[in-house]
């Protein structure tokens, strides 16, 4: 039986931002769909359903923004598994891992992409996902700033998008990117379960406790 070593991979900021983002995206999606196409009818004239949905949406948006800032900071301050370099195939070894992991995911190879942290394929996907997160933040605040004369919104948090894009286009892509994010999230969960069963390294539990069980053949 191969000896396995318990290694601390995911630090608290990584796990915290992961789960807060997860619940924030749920709240943003549910309320965002309602804001775009109300599916509830008020029970009385005193009902404030739209206002409540917008409040939840904006609160979740600020929380989401805070988590993105923390994760971005931790990409420079965290351990090697959280470092920004794991998201870009800068080295030859990373490019080899990208090809190997892709072949495994496409059922072209039976060799799991053993990695102590993220595989390069996962890292590249998360980089694209991070860009989507940024687009959602800027486009969302652009829509929020449309009827508000707040310099901070216009100069920093997306209002500048209104200078070269109309509101309808921003709203459309704000909704479409949400669906892309959920598609990636579903694939992410599927692959995490699959790799956990293939490598038996505690991958699914690591996002809760931070530890994985590695044999030493994983690339760092």
Backbone as ProteinMPNN parsed JSONL, in Angstrom:
{"seq_chain_A": "XXXXXXXXXXXXXXXXXXXXXXXXXXXXXXXXXXXXXXXXXXXXXXXXXXXXXXXXXXXXXXXXXXXXXXXXXXXXXXXXXXXXXXXXXXXXXXXXXXXXXXXXXXXXXXXXXXXXXXXXXXXXXXXXXXXXXXXXXXXXXXXXXXXXXXXXXXXXXXXXXXXXXXXXXXXXXXXXXXXXXXXXXXXXXXXXXXXXXXXXXXXXXXXXXXXXXXXXXXXX", "coords_chain_A": {"N_chain_A": [[0.842, -1.201, 0.0], [0.582, 2.188, -0.854], [2.318, 4.701, 0.845], [0.944, 7.53, 2.401], [1.076, 11.05, 2.886], [-0.029, 13.547, 5.082], [-0.807, 16.711, 4.152], [-0.858, 20.233, 4.485], [-2.707, 22.134, 2.443], [-4.72, 24.023, 1.447], [-5.065, 27.165, 2.634], [-6.622, 29.166, 5.266], [-7.68, 31.72, 4.223], [-8.089, 30.997, 1.512], [-9.986, 28.938, 1.647], [-12.034, 30.295, 2.959], [-12.728, 32.418, 1.169], [-13.54, 30.869, -0.968], [-15.94, 29.563, -0.059], [-17.548, 31.713, 0.801], [-17.782, 33.097, -1.586], [-19.187, 31.156, -3.031], [-21.745, 31.044, -1.725], [-22.423, 33.708, -2.029], [-22.643, 33.951, -4.805], [-24.859, 32.338, -5.268], [-26.856, 33.866, -3.959], [-26.65, 36.235, -5.459], [-27.354, 35.293, -7.992], [-30.017, 34.318, -7.72], [-31.396, 36.646, -6.86], [-30.632, 38.362, -8.904], [-31.779, 37.266, -11.213], [-34.428, 37.698, -10.558], [-34.52, 40.515, -10.459], [-34.041, 41.118, -13.12], [-36.179, 39.847, -14.346], [-38.955, 39.853, -12.864], [-40.388, 37.361, -10.839], [-42.093, 37.007, -8.78], [-45.13, 38.001, -7.226], [-46.293, 40.874, -5.553], [-47.968, 40.714, -2.402], [-49.41, 42.668, -1.219], [-50.007, 46.259, -1.211], [-48.089, 47.313, 0.374], [-45.94, 45.716, 0.139], [-42.496, 45.148, -0.461], [-40.936, 43.873, -2.395], [-39.205, 44.021, -4.706], [-37.417, 46.002, -3.847], [-36.305, 44.716, -1.639], [-35.048, 42.534, -2.881], [-33.168, 43.876, -4.444], [-31.643, 45.053, -2.436], [-30.538, 42.771, -1.156], [-29.117, 41.778, -3.32], [-27.237, 43.837, -3.793], [-25.883, 43.877, -1.333], [-24.771, 41.286, -1.295], [-23.149, 41.612, -3.503], [-21.227, 43.485, -2.668], [-20.019, 41.965, -0.669], [-19.033, 39.871, -2.197], [-17.211, 41.291, -3.79], [-15.399, 42.057, -1.795], [-14.36, 39.548, -1.082], [-13.074, 38.832, -3.445], [-11.053, 40.733, -3.537], [-9.604, 39.997, -1.25], [-8.804, 37.397, -2.001], [-7.26, 37.987, -4.226], [-5.194, 39.421, -3.039], [-4.172, 37.324, -1.497], [-3.118, 35.732, -3.412], [-0.614, 36.626, -3.71], [0.402, 36.74, -1.147], [-0.05, 34.269, 0.004], [0.556, 30.663, 0.418], [2.479, 28.402, -1.737], [0.574, 26.986, -3.124], [-1.53, 28.639, -3.413], [-0.569, 30.703, -4.832], [-0.297, 33.156, -7.456], [1.031, 32.194, -9.669], [0.263, 29.57, -10.124], [-1.903, 29.636, -11.72], [-1.279, 30.243, -14.295], [0.235, 28.946, -17.191], [3.278, 29.098, -17.071], [5.726, 27.773, -16.909], [7.624, 25.02, -18.297], [7.029, 22.549, -17.11], [4.497, 23.044, -16.119], [3.046, 23.419, -18.483], [3.224, 20.874, -19.553], [1.759, 19.49, -17.646], [-0.691, 20.684, -18.06], [-1.392, 19.681, -20.585], [-1.449, 16.91, -19.999], [-3.459, 16.744, -18.002], [-5.649, 17.707, -19.415], [-5.95, 15.735, -21.374], [-6.671, 13.597, -19.734], [-9.115, 14.484, -18.671], [-10.598, 14.483, -20.996], [-10.94, 11.854, -21.503], [-8.859, 10.645, -22.834], [-6.664, 9.638, -21.709], [-5.608, 7.462, -19.071], [-4.261, 8.131, -16.865], [-4.369, 9.828, -13.908], [-4.181, 13.381, -13.263], [-2.008, 13.901, -11.185], [-1.541, 16.163, -8.583], [-0.346, 18.283, -6.049], [-1.557, 20.671, -5.332], [-3.592, 22.75, -7.241], [-4.322, 21.328, -10.439], [-2.748, 22.172, -13.565], [-4.606, 22.546, -15.526], [-6.94, 23.023, -14.095], [-6.106, 25.352, -12.811], [-5.837, 27.149, -14.974], [-8.501, 27.254, -15.78], [-9.631, 28.429, -13.519], [-8.443, 30.899, -13.644], [-9.669, 32.021, -15.897], [-12.247, 32.003, -14.855], [-11.909, 33.846, -12.794], [-11.544, 36.182, -14.279], [-14.101, 36.378, -15.311], [-15.468, 36.868, -12.95], [-14.49, 39.423, -12.352], [-15.549, 40.832, -14.513], [-18.284, 40.593, -13.934], [-18.421, 42.043, -11.57], [-17.651, 44.684, -12.359], [-19.494, 45.208, -14.454], [-21.895, 44.889, -13.096], [-21.83, 46.941, -11.153], [-21.719, 49.01, -12.928], [-24.289, 49.006, -14.011], [-25.638, 49.602, -11.657], [-24.741, 52.164, -11.175], [-25.899, 53.641, -13.138], [-28.145, 55.361, -12.808], [-27.179, 57.025, -10.881], [-25.256, 59.597, -9.448], [-22.485, 59.154, -8.466], [-19.199, 59.624, -7.955], [-17.244, 57.637, -7.291], [-18.374, 55.206, -8.089], [-18.532, 55.648, -10.844], [-15.892, 56.15, -11.68], [-14.321, 54.063, -10.673], [-15.716, 51.578, -9.955], [-16.899, 50.38, -12.294], [-18.682, 52.141, -13.631], [-17.546, 53.469, -15.744], [-17.851, 51.815, -17.905], [-20.168, 52.488, -19.144], [-19.522, 54.456, -20.85], [-18.772, 53.422, -23.298], [-20.46, 51.366, -23.886], [-23.811, 50.34, -24.214], [-26.609, 50.315, -21.897], [-28.371, 48.13, -22.177], [-26.822, 46.168, -23.481], [-24.829, 45.734, -21.583], [-26.384, 44.735, -19.466], [-27.392, 42.401, -20.667], [-25.039, 40.823, -21.096], [-24.157, 40.685, -18.514], [-26.027, 38.981, -17.382], [-25.657, 36.707, -19.03], [-22.991, 35.905, -18.516], [-23.276, 35.084, -15.917], [-24.564, 32.602, -16.254], [-22.54, 31.229, -17.57], [-20.679, 31.101, -15.508], [-21.99, 29.418, -13.686], [-22.036, 27.098, -15.211], [-19.312, 26.441, -15.329], [-18.937, 26.037, -12.608], [-20.463, 23.735, -12.106], [-19.094, 21.835, -13.665], [-16.696, 21.947, -12.304], [-17.347, 20.857, -9.752], [-18.062, 18.26, -10.529], [-15.603, 17.298, -11.633], [-13.977, 17.495, -9.382], [-15.08, 15.571, -7.638], [-14.671, 13.334, -9.218], [-11.817, 13.244, -9.482], [-11.13, 12.938, -6.818], [-12.101, 10.376, -6.29], [-10.482, 8.963, -8.012], [-7.811, 9.472, -7.273], [-7.817, 9.24, -4.535], [-7.195, 11.083, -2.466], [-8.38, 12.751, -0.642], [-9.484, 15.063, -1.696], [-12.056, 16.321, -1.863], [-12.673, 16.747, 0.816], [-10.669, 18.482, 1.488], [-11.25, 21.142, 0.948], [-12.699, 21.891, 3.06], [-11.219, 21.309, 5.423], [-8.598, 21.835, 4.68], [-6.495, 20.07, 4.327], [-4.745, 17.617, 2.349], [-4.032, 14.29, 1.203], [-1.085, 13.075, 0.168], [1.186, 11.269, -1.993], [3.719, 11.765, -2.832], [4.344, 11.559, -5.464], [3.004, 13.518, -6.694], [3.091, 16.531, -8.589], [4.546, 19.642, -7.722]], "CA_chain_A": [[0.0, 0.0, 0.0], [1.374, 3.414, -0.958], [2.261, 5.563, 2.031], [0.457, 8.876, 2.112], [1.442, 12.07, 3.87], [-1.054, 14.578, 5.252], [-0.172, 18.0, 3.861], [-1.753, 21.391, 4.547], [-2.69, 22.733, 1.109], [-5.566, 25.219, 1.303], [-5.07, 27.998, 3.836], [-7.932, 29.703, 5.661], [-8.235, 32.694, 3.27], [-8.525, 30.325, 0.289], [-11.233, 28.241, 1.934], [-13.036, 31.306, 3.304], [-13.204, 33.092, -0.037], [-14.232, 29.86, -1.777], [-17.3, 29.321, 0.408], [-18.315, 32.962, 0.786], [-18.112, 33.33, -2.997], [-20.209, 30.192, -3.418], [-23.057, 31.487, -1.241], [-22.706, 35.022, -2.626], [-23.084, 33.736, -6.19], [-26.238, 31.86, -5.192], [-27.707, 35.017, -3.642], [-26.619, 37.151, -6.597], [-28.066, 34.685, -9.116], [-31.457, 34.286, -7.433], [-31.924, 38.015, -6.851], [-30.389, 38.969, -10.21], [-32.816, 36.79, -12.133], [-35.676, 38.387, -10.209], [-34.422, 41.921, -10.863], [-34.161, 41.167, -14.573], [-37.49, 39.36, -14.775], [-39.651, 39.539, -11.606], [-41.203, 36.147, -10.878], [-42.955, 37.001, -7.601], [-46.105, 39.081, -7.218], [-46.507, 41.391, -4.196], [-49.235, 40.319, -1.794], [-50.124, 43.88, -0.823], [-49.385, 47.497, -1.676], [-46.957, 47.625, 1.246], [-44.832, 44.791, -0.15], [-41.302, 45.822, -0.991], [-40.182, 42.724, -2.893], [-38.107, 44.444, -5.566], [-36.447, 46.693, -3.012], [-35.608, 43.71, -0.832], [-34.169, 41.793, -3.783], [-32.05, 44.752, -4.821], [-30.798, 45.2, -1.253], [-29.786, 41.52, -1.006], [-28.19, 41.704, -4.457], [-26.142, 44.781, -3.583], [-25.111, 43.422, -0.178], [-23.976, 40.138, -1.748], [-22.149, 42.118, -4.443], [-20.131, 44.062, -1.882], [-19.34, 40.852, -0.011], [-18.307, 39.191, -3.263], [-16.086, 42.164, -4.122], [-14.432, 41.958, -0.703], [-13.701, 38.247, -1.171], [-12.175, 38.863, -4.608], [-9.885, 41.526, -3.133], [-8.832, 39.161, -0.315], [-8.17, 36.3, -2.745], [-6.22, 38.577, -5.059], [-4.067, 39.679, -2.136], [-3.591, 36.055, -1.056], [-2.376, 35.172, -4.545], [0.759, 37.088, -3.54], [0.826, 36.549, 0.241], [-0.307, 32.908, 0.457], [1.556, 29.634, 0.14], [2.712, 28.156, -3.163], [-0.619, 26.419, -3.74], [-2.456, 29.749, -3.641], [0.156, 31.736, -5.556], [-0.834, 33.494, -8.776], [1.742, 31.437, -10.709], [-0.374, 28.274, -10.394], [-3.023, 29.858, -12.637], [-0.772, 30.546, -15.625], [1.234, 27.945, -17.611], [4.498, 29.844, -17.368], [6.876, 26.882, -16.966], [7.485, 23.83, -19.137], [6.369, 21.515, -16.331], [3.082, 23.409, -16.054], [2.447, 23.169, -19.793], [3.097, 19.43, -19.659], [0.639, 19.111, -16.794], [-1.907, 21.153, -18.731], [-1.717, 18.714, -21.619], [-1.793, 15.635, -19.383], [-4.75, 16.868, -17.332], [-6.677, 17.853, -20.449], [-6.168, 14.406, -21.968], [-7.396, 12.773, -18.758], [-10.491, 14.98, -18.601], [-11.267, 14.158, -22.253], [-10.938, 10.385, -21.586], [-7.814, 10.226, -23.759], [-5.595, 9.074, -20.882], [-6.084, 6.868, -17.832], [-3.384, 8.579, -15.789], [-4.888, 11.045, -13.266], [-3.199, 14.475, -13.206], [-1.616, 14.064, -9.784], [-1.022, 17.478, -8.224], [-0.564, 18.572, -4.637], [-2.542, 21.748, -5.302], [-4.391, 22.735, -8.458], [-3.711, 20.946, -11.699], [-2.613, 23.356, -14.405], [-5.872, 22.694, -16.248], [-7.841, 23.69, -13.155], [-5.603, 26.7, -12.598], [-6.192, 27.967, -16.134], [-9.954, 27.458, -15.729], [-9.911, 29.379, -12.451], [-8.025, 32.217, -14.124], [-10.776, 32.492, -16.743], [-13.358, 32.269, -13.946], [-11.601, 35.091, -12.094], [-11.838, 37.265, -15.218], [-15.558, 36.494, -15.335], [-15.851, 37.526, -11.697], [-14.196, 40.85, -12.497], [-16.543, 41.4, -15.433], [-19.553, 40.685, -13.221], [-18.317, 43.142, -10.605], [-17.655, 45.972, -13.054], [-20.754, 45.397, -15.181], [-22.958, 45.049, -12.108], [-21.779, 48.29, -10.595], [-22.046, 49.934, -14.016], [-25.75, 49.073, -14.029], [-26.066, 50.269, -10.423], [-24.375, 53.583, -11.227], [-26.553, 54.266, -14.292], [-29.022, 56.464, -12.386], [-26.603, 57.616, -9.67], [-24.106, 60.462, -9.701], [-21.489, 58.884, -7.431], [-17.915, 59.547, -8.663], [-16.532, 56.383, -7.04], [-18.972, 54.189, -8.954], [-18.252, 55.947, -12.242], [-14.474, 56.129, -11.982], [-13.645, 52.847, -10.21], [-16.5, 50.35, -9.921], [-17.62, 49.967, -13.491], [-19.475, 53.146, -14.32], [-16.844, 53.852, -16.967], [-18.299, 50.963, -19.009], [-21.28, 53.163, -19.817], [-18.977, 55.371, -21.84], [-18.592, 52.781, -24.609], [-21.391, 50.241, -23.999], [-25.125, 50.767, -23.754], [-27.101, 49.604, -20.718], [-28.978, 46.857, -22.572], [-25.749, 45.219, -23.76], [-24.201, 45.395, -20.301], [-27.326, 43.879, -18.731], [-27.448, 41.097, -21.337], [-23.831, 40.053, -20.826], [-24.118, 40.45, -17.065], [-26.826, 37.771, -17.174], [-25.071, 35.577, -19.737], [-21.784, 35.462, -17.804], [-23.746, 34.334, -14.742], [-24.805, 31.217, -16.683], [-21.219, 30.633, -17.827], [-20.078, 30.819, -14.2], [-22.641, 28.226, -13.135], [-21.594, 25.95, -16.011], [-17.974, 26.108, -14.848], [-19.075, 25.535, -11.244], [-20.95, 22.357, -12.177], [-17.976, 21.018, -14.143], [-15.728, 21.943, -11.197], [-17.788, 19.887, -8.744], [-17.965, 16.937, -11.142], [-14.207, 16.9, -11.741], [-13.44, 17.332, -8.031], [-15.53, 14.259, -7.159], [-14.014, 12.329, -10.058], [-10.413, 13.15, -9.113], [-11.053, 12.41, -5.456], [-12.292, 8.927, -6.367], [-9.375, 8.374, -8.779], [-6.541, 9.642, -6.584], [-7.999, 8.904, -3.107], [-6.326, 12.01, -1.74], [-9.142, 13.643, 0.228], [-9.677, 16.351, -2.373], [-13.333, 16.933, -1.503], [-12.615, 17.197, 2.204], [-9.621, 19.487, 1.683], [-11.793, 22.501, 0.883], [-13.246, 22.16, 4.391], [-10.172, 21.278, 6.449], [-7.341, 22.358, 4.169], [-5.471, 19.032, 4.18], [-4.847, 16.538, 1.378], [-3.131, 13.166, 1.447], [-0.296, 12.917, -1.052], [2.127, 10.149, -1.977], [5.043, 12.211, -3.215], [4.451, 11.576, -6.915], [2.324, 14.708, -7.196], [3.988, 17.64, -8.916], [4.293, 20.805, -6.846]], "C_chain_A": [[0.879, 1.253, 0.0], [1.197, 4.287, 0.28], [1.844, 6.979, 1.627], [0.784, 9.825, 3.254], [0.36, 13.151, 3.902], [-0.387, 15.952, 5.135], [-1.212, 19.109, 3.867], [-1.642, 22.164, 3.239], [-3.435, 24.062, 1.072], [-5.635, 25.976, 2.629], [-6.446, 28.607, 4.076], [-8.471, 30.734, 4.663], [-8.738, 32.058, 1.976], [-9.865, 29.642, 0.519], [-12.35, 29.225, 2.246], [-13.601, 31.954, 2.054], [-13.966, 32.122, -0.939], [-15.684, 29.73, -1.356], [-18.147, 30.588, 0.442], [-18.702, 33.307, -0.643], [-19.232, 32.414, -3.457], [-21.602, 30.669, -2.996], [-23.428, 32.865, -1.796], [-23.235, 34.872, -4.045], [-24.505, 33.199, -6.22], [-27.19, 33.034, -4.953], [-27.782, 35.98, -4.819], [-27.421, 36.596, -7.77], [-29.577, 34.728, -8.909], [-32.052, 35.691, -7.507], [-31.735, 38.689, -8.21], [-31.418, 38.55, -11.238], [-34.136, 37.497, -11.849], [-35.646, 39.84, -10.679], [-34.608, 42.061, -12.372], [-35.527, 40.76, -15.082], [-38.272, 38.928, -13.53], [-40.578, 38.333, -11.729], [-42.075, 35.985, -9.637], [-43.9, 38.19, -7.678], [-46.327, 39.552, -5.781], [-47.9, 41.038, -3.685], [-50.066, 41.528, -1.366], [-49.387, 45.104, -1.342], [-48.163, 47.859, -0.843], [-45.763, 46.699, 1.013], [-43.685, 45.542, -0.818], [-40.356, 44.771, -1.569], [-38.986, 43.138, -3.742], [-37.016, 45.146, -4.763], [-35.629, 45.725, -2.171], [-34.623, 42.927, -1.688], [-32.95, 42.626, -4.171], [-31.09, 44.948, -3.655], [-29.929, 43.962, -1.049], [-28.725, 41.407, -2.1], [-26.984, 42.609, -4.226], [-25.265, 44.37, -2.406], [-24.209, 42.258, -0.556], [-22.876, 40.576, -2.701], [-20.961, 42.717, -3.712], [-19.336, 42.973, -1.179], [-18.483, 40.091, -1.019], [-17.064, 39.982, -3.657], [-14.999, 42.065, -3.066], [-13.656, 40.649, -0.777], [-12.717, 38.199, -2.342], [-10.907, 39.639, -4.266], [-8.993, 40.707, -2.201], [-8.108, 38.053, -1.064], [-7.068, 36.822, -3.644], [-4.982, 38.886, -4.223], [-3.372, 38.373, -1.757], [-2.859, 35.341, -2.186], [-0.917, 35.597, -4.5], [1.294, 36.791, -2.135], [0.696, 35.11, 0.722], [0.807, 31.931, 0.135], [1.629, 29.35, -1.36], [1.489, 27.592, -3.871], [-1.662, 27.493, -4.048], [-1.855, 30.834, -4.519], [-0.39, 31.936, -6.973], [-0.174, 32.691, -9.893], [1.074, 30.106, -11.047], [-1.527, 28.418, -11.393], [-2.587, 30.128, -14.069], [0.312, 29.537, -15.999], [2.535, 28.605, -18.039], [5.714, 28.943, -17.56], [6.574, 25.656, -17.827], [6.727, 22.74, -18.403], [4.867, 21.785, -16.229], [2.38, 23.127, -17.378], [2.282, 21.669, -20.04], [1.918, 18.932, -18.834], [-0.684, 19.524, -17.422], [-2.346, 20.161, -19.798], [-2.157, 17.384, -21.038], [-3.157, 15.656, -18.724], [-5.881, 16.965, -18.344], [-6.981, 16.513, -21.099], [-6.957, 13.5, -21.02], [-8.862, 13.184, -18.698], [-11.288, 14.622, -19.857], [-11.265, 12.648, -22.514], [-9.933, 9.874, -22.608], [-6.63, 9.616, -23.026], [-6.208, 8.525, -19.602], [-5.25, 7.292, -16.625], [-3.934, 9.869, -15.175], [-3.804, 12.12, -13.183], [-2.788, 14.779, -11.77], [-0.991, 15.435, -9.543], [-1.308, 17.726, -6.753], [-1.621, 19.662, -4.472], [-3.464, 21.65, -6.497], [-3.62, 22.065, -9.586], [-3.631, 22.209, -12.554], [-3.882, 23.607, -15.182], [-6.886, 23.427, -15.365], [-7.411, 25.133, -12.938], [-5.974, 27.634, -13.737], [-7.69, 28.262, -16.149], [-10.319, 28.481, -14.667], [-9.484, 30.787, -12.84], [-9.112, 32.827, -14.999], [-11.978, 32.846, -15.876], [-13.149, 33.573, -13.198], [-11.871, 36.297, -12.991], [-13.348, 37.478, -15.334], [-16.062, 37.191, -14.08], [-15.631, 39.034, -11.809], [-15.209, 41.514, -13.419], [-17.877, 41.581, -14.725], [-19.541, 41.851, -12.234], [-18.44, 44.49, -11.312], [-18.975, 46.218, -13.784], [-21.916, 45.596, -14.22], [-22.984, 46.447, -11.52], [-22.003, 49.354, -11.669], [-23.558, 50.106, -14.103], [-26.278, 49.818, -12.812], [-25.818, 51.767, -10.5], [-25.118, 54.352, -12.318], [-27.387, 55.479, -13.891], [-28.484, 57.171, -11.144], [-25.361, 58.421, -10.019], [-23.107, 60.323, -8.554], [-20.138, 58.687, -8.126], [-17.191, 58.219, -8.49], [-17.049, 55.27, -7.933], [-18.536, 54.398, -10.406], [-16.774, 55.786, -12.591], [-13.804, 54.798, -11.657], [-14.475, 51.593, -10.427], [-17.421, 50.152, -11.126], [-18.418, 50.995, -14.237], [-18.861, 53.587, -15.632], [-17.266, 53.001, -18.164], [-19.421, 51.619, -19.805], [-20.8, 54.138, -20.884], [-18.823, 54.754, -23.22], [-19.533, 51.598, -24.827], [-22.747, 50.696, -23.509], [-25.622, 49.848, -22.64], [-27.662, 48.23, -21.071], [-27.919, 45.794, -22.819], [-25.067, 44.78, -22.472], [-25.09, 44.453, -19.513], [-27.364, 42.473, -19.337], [-26.235, 40.249, -20.974], [-23.632, 39.796, -19.341], [-24.893, 39.178, -16.731], [-26.171, 36.553, -17.816], [-23.843, 35.032, -19.005], [-22.155, 34.712, -16.529], [-23.968, 32.871, -15.103], [-23.486, 30.509, -16.991], [-20.552, 30.242, -16.513], [-20.682, 29.559, -13.589], [-22.252, 26.978, -13.914], [-20.215, 25.488, -15.549], [-18.054, 25.507, -13.451], [-19.531, 24.075, -11.239], [-19.854, 21.405, -12.657], [-16.924, 20.877, -13.037], [-16.091, 20.902, -10.144], [-17.647, 18.461, -9.286], [-16.52, 16.444, -11.177], [-13.574, 16.698, -10.371], [-13.82, 15.971, -7.458], [-14.805, 13.151, -7.912], [-12.559, 12.14, -9.648], [-10.231, 12.583, -7.71], [-11.181, 10.885, -5.47], [-11.143, 8.242, -7.092], [-8.062, 8.397, -8.003], [-6.598, 9.278, -5.101], [-7.117, 9.785, -2.212], [-7.084, 12.987, -0.835], [-9.414, 14.997, -0.372], [-10.956, 17.044, -1.932], [-13.312, 17.463, -0.074], [-11.625, 18.321, 2.428], [-10.152, 20.903, 1.653], [-12.479, 22.87, 2.188], [-12.127, 22.266, 5.428], [-8.833, 21.786, 5.995], [-6.293, 21.306, 3.867], [-5.805, 18.049, 3.058], [-3.841, 15.458, 1.75], [-2.393, 12.857, 0.152], [0.751, 11.825, -0.87], [3.546, 10.576, -2.282], [5.23, 12.225, -4.715], [3.717, 12.761, -7.534], [3.343, 15.789, -7.524], [3.583, 18.858, -8.094], [4.056, 22.04, -7.696]], "O_chain_A": [[1.822, 1.349, 0.785], [0.077, 4.572, 0.704], [2.333, 7.536, 0.644], [0.769, 9.45, 4.427], [-0.103, 13.607, 2.856], [0.488, 16.299, 5.928], [-2.307, 18.953, 3.327], [-0.612, 22.776, 2.957], [-2.869, 25.095, 0.714], [-6.19, 25.487, 3.613], [-7.318, 28.57, 3.208], [-9.637, 30.633, 4.281], [-9.718, 32.532, 1.4], [-10.773, 29.748, -0.305], [-13.492, 29.013, 1.84], [-14.819, 32.034, 1.891], [-14.93, 32.512, -1.598], [-16.577, 29.781, -2.202], [-19.34, 30.541, 0.144], [-19.819, 33.76, -0.893], [-20.126, 32.839, -4.189], [-22.526, 30.696, -3.809], [-24.605, 33.155, -2.01], [-24.162, 35.576, -4.447], [-25.282, 33.564, -7.102], [-28.197, 33.181, -5.646], [-28.857, 36.486, -5.141], [-28.097, 37.352, -8.468], [-30.325, 35.122, -9.803], [-33.087, 35.901, -8.14], [-32.57, 39.492, -8.627], [-31.879, 39.364, -12.038], [-34.873, 37.852, -12.769], [-36.627, 40.339, -11.231], [-35.249, 43.0, -12.844], [-35.99, 41.252, -16.111], [-38.253, 37.749, -13.177], [-41.441, 38.285, -12.605], [-42.721, 34.953, -9.458], [-43.517, 39.263, -8.141], [-46.528, 38.732, -4.886], [-48.878, 41.059, -4.432], [-51.277, 41.421, -1.176], [-48.272, 44.995, -1.852], [-47.303, 48.618, -1.29], [-44.705, 46.876, 1.617], [-43.893, 46.445, -1.629], [-39.158, 44.764, -1.288], [-37.874, 42.658, -3.521], [-35.828, 44.907, -4.98], [-34.42, 45.889, -2.01], [-33.49, 42.684, -1.27], [-31.831, 42.116, -4.215], [-29.876, 45.004, -3.846], [-28.729, 44.077, -0.798], [-27.592, 40.997, -1.848], [-25.844, 42.198, -4.439], [-24.043, 44.498, -2.467], [-23.033, 42.23, -0.192], [-21.793, 39.989, -2.715], [-19.813, 42.484, -4.093], [-18.11, 43.05, -1.102], [-17.348, 39.715, -0.725], [-15.99, 39.409, -3.836], [-13.814, 41.996, -3.394], [-12.444, 40.628, -0.564], [-11.651, 37.592, -2.237], [-9.81, 39.246, -4.663], [-7.77, 40.718, -2.341], [-6.934, 37.79, -0.803], [-6.042, 36.162, -3.809], [-3.856, 38.64, -4.655], [-2.144, 38.31, -1.7], [-2.061, 34.437, -1.933], [-0.075, 35.003, -5.172], [2.498, 36.611, -1.953], [1.274, 34.757, 1.75], [1.866, 32.318, -0.358], [0.928, 29.977, -2.154], [1.376, 27.707, -5.092], [-2.568, 27.274, -4.852], [-2.545, 31.776, -4.909], [-0.88, 30.997, -7.6], [-0.765, 32.526, -10.96], [1.288, 29.566, -12.132], [-2.066, 27.414, -11.858], [-3.426, 30.231, -14.963], [1.222, 29.294, -15.206], [2.853, 28.662, -19.227], [6.637, 29.301, -18.291], [5.415, 25.308, -18.052], [5.876, 22.073, -18.991], [4.063, 20.853, -16.251], [1.246, 22.649, -17.391], [1.311, 21.245, -20.666], [1.169, 18.058, -19.27], [-1.678, 18.803, -17.328], [-3.528, 19.836, -19.906], [-3.122, 16.785, -21.513], [-3.931, 14.708, -18.859], [-6.945, 16.375, -18.155], [-8.142, 16.19, -21.347], [-7.81, 12.728, -21.458], [-9.75, 12.33, -18.676], [-12.508, 14.474, -19.798], [-11.559, 12.213, -23.627], [-10.119, 8.804, -23.187], [-5.692, 9.129, -23.657], [-7.202, 9.053, -19.104], [-5.507, 6.86, -15.501], [-3.964, 10.901, -15.846], [-2.625, 11.794, -13.046], [-3.181, 15.802, -11.209], [-0.033, 15.818, -10.214], [-2.395, 17.413, -6.266], [-2.472, 19.587, -3.586], [-4.055, 20.6, -6.749], [-2.402, 22.214, -9.682], [-4.341, 23.185, -12.312], [-4.213, 24.757, -15.472], [-7.592, 24.327, -15.821], [-8.247, 26.035, -12.887], [-6.377, 28.774, -13.507], [-8.108, 29.37, -16.485], [-11.208, 29.307, -14.876], [-10.098, 31.763, -12.411], [-9.439, 34.005, -14.863], [-12.65, 33.85, -16.114], [-14.098, 34.328, -12.987], [-12.37, 37.32, -12.522], [-13.817, 38.611, -15.44], [-16.979, 38.01, -14.143], [-16.485, 39.825, -11.407], [-15.674, 42.621, -13.148], [-18.534, 42.608, -14.895], [-20.538, 42.558, -12.086], [-19.239, 45.336, -10.91], [-19.512, 47.325, -13.734], [-22.823, 46.382, -14.494], [-24.044, 47.062, -11.404], [-22.425, 50.469, -11.363], [-24.051, 51.224, -14.251], [-27.244, 50.574, -12.91], [-26.592, 52.555, -9.955], [-24.987, 55.572, -12.416], [-27.343, 56.512, -14.561], [-29.235, 57.839, -10.433], [-24.517, 57.973, -10.795], [-22.908, 61.253, -7.772], [-19.948, 57.686, -8.817], [-16.586, 57.721, -9.44], [-16.271, 54.483, -8.472], [-18.212, 53.44, -11.108], [-16.444, 55.332, -13.687], [-12.818, 54.436, -12.299], [-13.99, 50.633, -11.026], [-18.59, 49.797, -10.972], [-18.805, 50.755, -15.38], [-19.57, 54.029, -16.535], [-17.069, 53.406, -19.309], [-19.601, 51.34, -20.99], [-21.582, 54.59, -21.721], [-18.751, 55.477, -24.214], [-19.424, 50.9, -25.835], [-22.834, 51.375, -22.486], [-25.115, 48.74, -22.464], [-27.446, 47.267, -20.335], [-28.089, 44.644, -22.415], [-24.763, 43.601, -22.29], [-24.604, 43.473, -18.947], [-27.368, 41.478, -18.612], [-26.38, 39.089, -20.588], [-23.011, 38.806, -18.954], [-24.461, 38.387, -15.892], [-26.134, 35.48, -17.213], [-23.681, 33.817, -18.892], [-21.434, 33.808, -16.107], [-23.595, 31.985, -14.333], [-23.336, 29.322, -16.703], [-19.935, 29.182, -16.414], [-19.962, 28.727, -13.038], [-22.147, 25.9, -13.328], [-19.975, 24.29, -15.394], [-17.32, 24.569, -13.139], [-19.033, 23.273, -10.449], [-19.702, 20.305, -12.125], [-16.336, 19.81, -12.863], [-15.228, 20.147, -9.695], [-17.171, 17.568, -8.586], [-16.24, 15.307, -10.797], [-12.724, 15.823, -10.208], [-12.984, 15.291, -6.862], [-14.381, 12.158, -7.322], [-12.107, 11.007, -9.48], [-9.287, 11.837, -7.451], [-10.462, 10.188, -4.754], [-10.851, 7.075, -6.829], [-7.286, 7.444, -8.069], [-5.564, 9.036, -4.477], [-6.402, 9.301, -1.335], [-6.498, 13.94, -0.32], [-9.561, 15.982, 0.353], [-10.939, 18.243, -1.653], [-13.879, 18.52, 0.206], [-11.709, 19.038, 3.425], [-9.563, 21.789, 2.272], [-12.807, 24.036, 2.406], [-12.097, 23.208, 6.219], [-7.997, 22.139, 6.827], [-5.294, 21.607, 3.214], [-6.964, 17.695, 2.839], [-2.912, 15.697, 2.523], [-2.995, 12.434, -0.835], [1.148, 11.5, 0.249], [4.486, 9.826, -2.019], [6.177, 12.838, -5.208], [3.791, 12.986, -8.742], [4.341, 15.944, -6.82], [2.402, 19.064, -7.812], [3.825, 23.124, -7.159]]}, "name": "protein", "num_of_chains": 1, "seq": "XXXXXXXXXXXXXXXXXXXXXXXXXXXXXXXXXXXXXXXXXXXXXXXXXXXXXXXXXXXXXXXXXXXXXXXXXXXXXXXXXXXXXXXXXXXXXXXXXXXXXXXXXXXXXXXXXXXXXXXXXXXXXXXXXXXXXXXXXXXXXXXXXXXXXXXXXXXXXXXXXXXXXXXXXXXXXXXXXXXXXXXXXXXXXXXXXXXXXXXXXXXXXXXXXXXXXXXXXXXX"}
